[in-house]
Amino acid sequence: MPKYKWEARTASGASQKGIIEAASAQIVQAQLRKNGLSRISVTEIKERKGLKIPGFGRGKKIETKDLVVFTRQFATMIDSGLPLVQCLDILAGQQENKTFKEILFKVKEDVESGSTFAEALGKHPAAFDELFVNLVAAGEIGGILDVILQRLAAYIEKAMKLKKQIKGAMVYPITIMSIAVIVVGVILIFVIPTFAKMFADFGGELPAPTKFVIALSNFLIKYIIVIIAIIYGIFWGVKRYYRTPLGRKNIDRWALKAPVAGVLIRKIAVAKFTRTLGTMVSSGVPIMDGLEIVAKTAGNKIVEEAIYAVRSAISEGKTIAEPLMESGVFPPMVVQMISVGEATGAMDTMLNKIADFYDDEVDDAVSAMTSMMEPLLMVFLGTTVGGLVVSMYLPIFKLASAVGG
């Protein structure tokens, strides 16, 4: 009998989860509803069998662009008065991504079997995250599913734009550094030994820079396997350390305090927090549920803990601004604007305004960082490669001047 992982809400709004064996997901849902639970998400736990070769036998990844197009089209069709099942059938049929197509047909089947749209989506976390499912649930309850889907599409588009900005900022320096490492490695391993042999045949005392480069080349050729193993070991060790609660907390704290990059990371965290929470509050999701989902999707352990602390403080009767200020993660301006929004009852509007402002701030920070890194990387690459070339030609210049004299 298959096993199912479930998550649901009690009448008081508390979250519960567990694993249960049943003949089908529908039976699990029926059992949980009898126990007074709602917003039920059920996912089958599939056992891994056989040998899996990376790159083979795996479905195509669901792109964010596919999700945005689906959400926008779905919202338009619902607004036009088409039945939910018919909308899913049409959109699944025209979907080019095979993995996404299969998921949409399964969602359609679950809806036809009696599940709510949100429950059907919740079975496929690879395509529809917790934020998506909860907003759809709020839309179904409030009878404004088309409006919620439009907001979701706008949110996903802005989140995708923010992600592209971050990737754009990372690609350039990583590309330049990779090229520098490859070029320097090729020169030291293949070019320098040829020059060293030629200088040995000439005899005589070599300049200090030339000696250093030849020694560096010999060291690299002799210990290249060890060097690669050490680099891989450090990378693997940091990755394993980051998977531990303490490691993730320490590295994320360092990331927020890092020079230049730390400011950018903090701005990204604020933009993501305000955009996500603003979208959820404006869609009718309770603030406590919204904060829990925002914390899970924060992407930084320090920010996540700060949001959970805010949630805990609100449950004790405090305002949202007080614990935000105490966390030290969010800038005073953000806290003050949220405080004003809370006092005037326009929390969602204020959060979205902050998100728009910080989206522009992230854009400016990325542009400034890229502009600053371009000359630094060019100087580094030119100095490194140029230094190697000059050090190899110094003995030739010395020999030419001796012959000329």
N, C-alpha and C positions, 0 to 999 in steps of 0.2 A: 504494500500500500504506500502511495507517495506521501512525502512530508511537505507541509506548507508552513512558511514563515508568515505570521500575521502581525499587524499593528492596527490599533483602534483607539477610540476615545470613550471614556465613561461618561455618564450623564453629567458629572461635575466638570468635565473637560480634561481630566487627567489622561495621560498617554499610557497605554499598556501594549505589550508585545509578547510574542511567544512562538513556539513551534508545535504543530499538531499534525497527527496522521489522519487522513480521510480519503475517501474515494475520489472526491473532486473538490475544486475550489468553492463551488456553489454550496456544498454541504458545510464547509468551514464557515462561510459567511452566514449561513442560516443558523448554525450553532452559536456564533458570536452575537447575532442579533437577538436570539432568545435570552442571552445573558445581559441584555440591555446596552450593548456596545454599538457605537455608530462610527462613521467615517472609516470604514473597514478597508484595509489594504491587505491583500493575500497574494503571496508569491510562492510558486512551487520551488522547492529545493531540489535541483537536478544533480544527480550523482555523476561524477566524471568517470567515464569508462574509455578504455583503449588508449592508444598512443596518439598524442596530438603534436603535429609538427608545426612550429611557428610559421604563419603566413599561408597555411593550407587549411581548408575546411572551416574557415571562419567567415561569418557574415560581414557584409560591408558595414562600416561604421556609420552611425546616424549623425549627419552633420547638423550644426546649428541652423544653417540656411534652410535645410529641409523642414525643420521644426517651425521656423518662422513662417514659411510659405504655407504649411499645413494649417497653422493657427489662424493666419489672416484669412485664408480661403474658407475655413470652417466658420469663422465669425460672420463672414459675408453671407454664407449659405443659411446659417441659423437665423440671421437678421431678416433674410428673405422669406422665412416661414417654412423652410424644408424640414422634414422630420429628422431627428438625430441619427437614426439608423441609416437612412438614405444618404445623408451627408457623409457618414463614415464609409459607406459602400462606394460612393463616387470618388472620394478622395483616396481611398485605398486602391481602387482600380487604376487611377492615373499616376500613382506613385512609382517613380523610376527606381528608387532605392529598395531592393528586394527585402532587406531586413526590416525596414520601416513598413513596407507593404504588408508583410506577414503580421507585424504587431498590430497594425490598424484593423486587419481582418479579424484578429483575435479579440480586439476591443469591441468590434461590432458584434461578434458572436456572444460575448459576455453581456453586452447591453440587451441583446435580444433575449438572453436567458433570464433577465430580471435584475441584473446588477445596475447600479447607478453609473453614470459616465465616469465620475471621479474614481469609483471603486475599480472599474475596468482599467482605467489608466494606471492606477496604483500598482497593478500587477506587472508593470513593465518599467521599472525604475531606470533601466538603461536608456530609455527614450524620454520618459516623463519624470522629472525629479519631484521632490516633495513639495516644492513651491508651486509647480504647475498643478499638481493634484489638488492641493489645498485651495488654490484660487478657483479651480473649476468647481470644487465642492461648494464654495461660497457662492459662485455664480448660479449653480443649480438650485440652492436653497433660496436665494434672493430672486430668482427668475430673471436674472440679467446675464445669462451665459454669453451672449454675443458681445456685450460691453466688456466683460471680464476677459474674453479671448482677445479682443482688440488691445486691451491694456497689457495682456501677456505678450502679445506679438511686439508691441512697442518696447516693453521691458527687455525682451530677449535680444532685439535689434541693438539696443543701447549697450547691453552687456557684451554682445558680440563685438561692437565697435571698441569698447574699452579693452577687451582681450586682444584685439588686433593692434591697438596702440602699444600695449605692453610687449607683444611679440615683436613688433617693429623696432622697439627700443633695444631688444635683446639680440635680434638677428645680426645687426650691423657689427657691433663689437665682437661677437662670437665668431663671425665670418672672418674679420680681419685678424683676430688672434689665431684662428685655426690656420689661415694662410701663412702667417708669420712663423708659427711652429713648424709647419711643413717645409717652408723654404729654408729656415735655419737648419732643420734636421737634415735635409738633402745636402746642403752645403757642407755641414760638419761631417757627415758620414761618407759622402761620395767625392766631393770636390777637394776638401782640405787634405786628405791622405795623398792625393796626386801631387799637390804642392809640397807637402812634407817630404815626399820621396825625392822630388827635384832639388829641394834645398839641401837634403842630406848628401846628394851627389856633388853639389857645389862645395860643401864644407863651409867653414867659417862660422862666426858667432851671429846668431839670429837676434833681431830686436825683441824686446820683452813682450809686446803685444802679439807678435807672431808665435812666440813660444807658448804663450797662454792659450791661444786658439788651437794650436796643434795638440797641446796637452788635453784641452777640452774635447777635441775630436777623438783622441785616443781613449779617453775615459768613456765617452758616449758609445763608441764602437764596442768597447770591452764589456760595459755594464748596461747596455740598452734593454736587455730582457729584464734585468733587475729593476731598472728605473720604471719601465712600463708596469711591472708587477706592483711596485710601491705605489705608483699613481692610482692603479686600479684598486689596490687595497685601501688607500685613503678614501677614494670615492665610495667604495662598497661599505667601509666602516662608517662614514658620515651618513650614508643612506640608511644603514641599519640603526644607527643612533637616532636618526630623525623619526624612525618608526616607533621609538619608545616615547611614553608620555613626557618624561623629563627632557629627553633629547629634542623633541619637537618644540617644547616650551622654550628651552634655552636658545635654540637656533632661530625661532620666530621672534624672540625678544631681541636677539642680536640684529636680525634683519630690520626691525623697526628703528634701531639706533644706529644703523650703518650710515656712514657719511654719504650724502647725495642720494643713494638708492633708498635709504630709510625714509626720507621725506616723501619720495614717490610712492613707496609701499603704503605709508600712512594715508596719503591722499586717495589711493586706490581703495583701501579698506573703508574709508569714510564714504566714498562715492557708492561703493557696493552696498554698504549697510543702509544708507539713506534711500537709495533707489529701491532696494528689495523691500524694506519695511514700508516705505511710502506706497508702493504698489499694492502690498497686502492690506494695509489699513484702508486705503481708498476703495478696495474691493470688498470690504466688509469682514475680513478675517480678524478675529479677536486679537488684541495687542499681545497677549501672553503666547498664543499660538504663533503669531508672527515673529516674535522675538526668538522663540525656540528654533524655528526654521532658519532665521537669519543667522543665528549662532552656529548652526550645523554647516552652513554654507559660507562661513566667514573666510576660510582659507588660511587663517593665522590663529594659532592657539591663544595668544595674548588677547587678541580682539575677541575671540570666541568666549574666553573666560569673563571678559569685561561685559559682554552682552548678557551672559548668563547671570552675572551679578546684578545687572540692571533688572532682569526679569524677576530675580529673587526679591529685590528691593521693592518692586512694584507690587508683588504679592503681599508685602508687609504694609502696604498703604502709602508708600512714598511716590513722589512724582518721578517721571522718567529722566528729568534733567539732573536731579541730585546725584544718583549713582553714576550717570554718564560723566559728570564733572570729577567725581571721586576716582574713576577708573584711570584717569590720566592719559587715555588713549586718544580721546576725541578733543579737537581744538576748542578753546573757549567760545569762539564765534558759533560753531556748530551747536554747542550746548545751549547757548543763549537763544538761537533761532528756534531750536526744538522747544525750549521753555516757553517762548512766545506762542508757538503753534499749539502747544498743549493748553495754554491759558485761554487762547481765543477759540479753541475747538477746531482749528484748521491744521491739525497735525500732518495729515497726508499732503496737503498743499505745500507746507513748509518743508517737509522731507524731500519732496520732488524738486523744490527750488534749490535746496542744498545740493542735491544730487546733480542737477544741471550745472551749478557753479563748480562743483568739484570735478565733473567730467571735463570742463574747460581747463581747470587747474592741472589735471592729469595730462591733458593734451599739451599744455604749455611746458610742463615739467619734462615730458618725454622729448619735446623738441629742443629744450635747453640742454638736456643731458646728452642728446645725440650731437648737437652742435659743439658741445664742449669736448666730447670724446673723439670726434673726427680728427682734429689736429693732433691730439695727444697720441692716438693710435698711429697716425701717419708718421709722427716724429719717432715713436718707438720702433716701428717697422723699418724706417729709413736708417735710424741710428744702428739698429742691430745688424741688418744686412750690410749696410755701408761699412760699419766697423769691421766686420768679418773680411770683406773684400779688401779694405785698405790694409788691414794687418797682414794679409797674404802678399800684397804688392810692395810692402815696405822693404823686404830683402831685395826685390828686383830693382827698386829705385836705388837702394844702397849699392848694389852691384853695378848698375849703370853709371852712377856717379864715380865709382872707383875706376871703372874702365875709361870713362871720359877724362878723369884726372890723370 
